[in-house]
Amino acid sequence: MAAPFRTFASKLICGSCRVVHGGLRSRIAVSSTSCLTSVCRCYNAGSEDKSTHFGFETVPEGQKAEKVYKVFETVAQKYDVMNDAMSMGIHRLWKDALLRIMNPQPGTRLLDTAGGTGDISFRFLDYVRSQRARQERHKARSSQTLTWQQIADNYTAEEQGPGQSKAVVCDINKEMLKVGKQRAEDLGYKTGLSWVVGDAEELPFDDDQFDVYTIAFGIRNVTHIEQALQEAHRVLKPGGRFMCLEFSRVSNPLLSSVYDAYSFQLIPVLGEVIAGDWKSYQYLVESIRRFPDQETFKGMIEEAGFFQVQYFNLTGGVVAIHSGFKL
């Protein structure tokens, strides 16, 4: 799940390309088609004067985004395989937990930022479809004892009910999105899903567009976390929910030492063996250690304007789900 880079070649795969010059934001309409829309941007060079971290390395701000982009461009084809290998499949349970806490209902509009290969969006669509099926079964059982007038009223209510749920996968890395779009076709996801090339720090959407914003294993890769949080707040509707699934801080000393040994000694080796890329996975491990702990990140979310912020530790704090609402 990739973060922004300074410049990238604009390539139109489906839809139209829009350019942002200076500080003007490019906005695109959200559709339910499965096209991949490319959004190209022009960035100022002022960020070259400031420094930030790229893993344990200190780099100019303007270089981090490009470096991160290259990491995910390199690992895109093996990204899902490596997720299974690195976590021994547990990442699937973490993502399932995110959906259970979210509990989306039919008609929900999701923005899956840094959505990469589509894992969260696929789960979202499956979840809301199961919810709709459950509701329809309940209505069918209830209708067996209804009067004709009540049945007619139910048909009217259904016509005025929630529309189709939609998921928009937004990621800066077009290689990751290509892999995700192919996965969607292979798995049979044909409706309710869009693919947009876009920057988490400057989202190409109008204000108040989405019911839920998710970012899973992506926010630690952005250059300016505060700016990404502000953008999440902007594009959510009033009452909308921000949810972040990210590696976090293990509190148990024994588990922490085992986790560190596994991360630094085995994960880069797996990256070399499976993906042929030691350095990218060394960066991923280091970036996890540089990410704020649960309480610090909670404070950052509150500073961005969210309310009722809380977090849920999973696997002893190896990962955490943060949640907050736009009021």
N, C-alpha and C positions, 0 to 999 in steps of 0.2 A: 504494500500500500504506500504509494509514493507521495512525496512532498513537492513543492514548486521548484522550478529552476528559472534562471534569469530570462533566457530567450530560447525559443524552440521553433522549428520550422512549422508553419501553418499548413496543415494538410486536411483537405475536406474529404471525408469518407461518406458522410450523409448529412444533409442539411447545409447550413451556410456558415462561413467564417466571419467573425467580427473582430475588429482590432480595437484595443484600448491604447490611446496615446496619452502620455502624461499621467494624470491622476483620474481620468475618466474611466468609469467602470463599464464593461461590456455586459449586457444582459441578454439572456435568451429565454424564449418561451419554453415551458416544460411540456412535452408531449408524451404520449404513451407508446410511441413507436420505439423500435429497438435500434435506432440509428446511432451512429457515433458522430457527435458534433464536435468540431475542433474550434477552440477559442484561442486566438493568438494575442499576445500582449507585448507591449514595449515597456521596459523598466528603466528607471533612472539609474545612473551609475554611482549615486551618492553612497550606496550601501558598501562600496568598496573600502570606504574609510573606517568602517566599524568591523569588529571581529566577533566571531561566534564559535561554537564548537561543532566539529564534525567527528562524532565519536569522542575520543580523547585528544584529538588534534584540534588546534586553534587555527581557524581559517578566516579570511575576509568574508563578511556576510554575503557579498555578491557571488562568492564561489560555492557556498554550501549547497544552495539549491541545485546548481548544476551537478555537483558531486553526487548528491542524493538521487537526482534523476538518472545518472549513469548507473548507480547501484541497482535500481529497480529495472532499468532497461536491460541490464545484464541478466538478472535473475528471473525475469518475467515468465519464461517458459517452464522453469522448474519451481516457481514460487509455491504452488499448492503442494507439490510433493515434499518440498523442504519443510513446509509448515507441519505436515504429518510427521516427518522424521524428527524435527527439532523438539516437538512437544509430545511425541509418541501418541499423536492423535487427540490429545487433550484439548487442543485449540477448538475442536468441534464442540466439546461440552461447554467451553467458555462462551462461544458464540450462541449456542442454544440458550444458555443462561441469560444472555443479553436480550434475546427475544422474549423469554418468559417474563422478565422484569418489564420490558416495554409493553407487552400485551396489546399489540395493535389490533384495531377493529376494522371491519370492512369500510372502505372509503378513505383510509388513512393515506396521506401523501408523505413519502419518505425521501429524504436526501441522504444518500450513502456516500459521504465525503471520504476521499482516499479509499474508495471502494474497490479499487484494483480489479480483481478477478471475480467479483460479484458474490462472494460467500454470504455476506449479510443480507443483500437484496434477495437472493434466492430463498433464504430462510424466512425473510419477511413475507414474500409472496406466498410461500407454503403455509405460513402461520395464518395469514388473513383468510386464505381460502379454506383452511380447516375451520376457522371461526365462522365463516359464512355458511359452510356446510352444517355445522353444529346448530346454528340459528335456524336454518331451514328445516332441519329434522325436528327441532323443538316446535316450530310453527305447524309442521305437518301433524304432529301428535295433538297439538292444541286445537287444530281446526276440526278434529273429529267430533267435537261437542259444541261447535259454534252454530249460531243461527245464520240464515242467509244474509241478513244485514251485516253481521259481524264479519262474515267472509268477504263481502263486498268492501267493507271498510279496510280490511287487511290488504286487499289488492291495491286500493288507493294509497295506503301507507307504503307499500312496496315500491310503487311508482315514484313516490316522493322521497324514498330512502336514500342512503349513501350511495355515491357512485363507485366506480371501479377504483380499487387501491392502486397506487402508482409508486414505483421506486425509480429514482434517478441515481445512477452510479456516476459520481463525479470524481475524476482523478486527473492529475497533471500529466501522468505518464501514459502516452497513447499505446505503448507496447503492452502494458498491463491491461488496458481496456480491450485491446484486440484479443488477448487471451480470454478475458471474461466474456466478451461477446460470442466467441466461439464456444465456450462452455455453455452459455445460455442456449445456443442453437442445438448443441448436442443433448442437453438435458430437457429440451422441449419448452423453454420459457419463451413464449411468442408474443404475449401481450402484457401491458402494464409495466414495461421496463424500458428505460432510456439510458443511453451512454453519452456522457458529455466530458470532453477534455476541459478541465478547469482548475483554477488555483484556489486552494483552501484559504489563502490569505486575501483573496479578492474574488469572491464567488460570482459567477456570471448569471446571477438570478436577481429578480426584483425582490423588494422587501415583502415580508409576511407571506411567503409562498408555501411553506411546508409545515406539516403537523409534527414530524419527528426528524431530528438531525442526528445521524450517527457518524462516528469516526472510529474505526477499529484498527488498532496497531498502526496508526498513521500520524497522530498529532505530534509525537516526539520527533518526527522528521521535518516538520516545518521550521522555517527560520525564526519566525515571530509567532510564538504560541498565542500571545495576547491578541494579536490581530486576527488569527484564525478563530478564536473564541468570539470576538466581536462580530465577525462575519456570520458565525453560526447564529448568534442572537438576532442579527438583522434579518436573515432569510426565514426565520421561524415565525409562524403566526402567533398572535397573542394566545397564551395557553399551550403553545408548542413545547416540546420536550427535547432537550439536549442530552445525548447519551454517548459516552466515550468508553471504549474497551481498550485498555492499554496495559503494558507491562508496568509493574509498580515496585514497591519496596517490601521485601520480606522482613517481618519483625522477629521471627524465631531465629536465634543465632545459629543453631545447628542446621536448620533447613537453609539458612542463608549461605553458610559455608559450602554445603553440598551443591546448592544452586550455582554459586559462583564457579566452583570447580567444573561443573558440567558445562556451564555457559562458555567459559573461556578456553577450556581444553578440548571439548568435544564438538561444539556447534561449528566452529570454523573448519574442523576436520570433515564434518558431514557436508559442509558447503563445498569443500574441495572435491570430495568423493562423488556427491550427487549432482552438483551444479557446476563443478569445475571452477569454483570461485571462492577462494579462501578469504580475500580481502573484504568482499561485500558482507560476508557474514561476521567477520571480525568487527566491522563497523556497526552492524545491527546489535551485537552484544554490547559494545561500548555505548551506543546511543541509549540503550535501556538504563545503563548506570547513570547517565547524565540527566535522565528525566526526573522531574520533581517527585517527591514522595506524595502519598495520598492526601495528607492535610494541606500541603503547600498547593497542590493542584486544585483542591477544593476551593481554596481561597482565590485562586486565579479565575476560576469559573464564576465565583460570586462577584469579583471585580468587574467581570464582563457584563454584569447586569442580570444574572440568573438568580432565581430564588429557590428555596427548598432544596438546596444542593446537598446531596449525600453520596456516599460511595459504599460499594459492596466488595469485600476482598474475596478472591477466589484462589484456591490452592495455596492457602497460607500467605496471600499477598503477592504471589508471583505475578498475578494480574489483578486489576481492579476495574470495576464498572462505576463510573461517575455519572450522576444524573442531576439535572436541574431543569427548571421551568422558566419560560418567558411569560411574565405576567403583564 
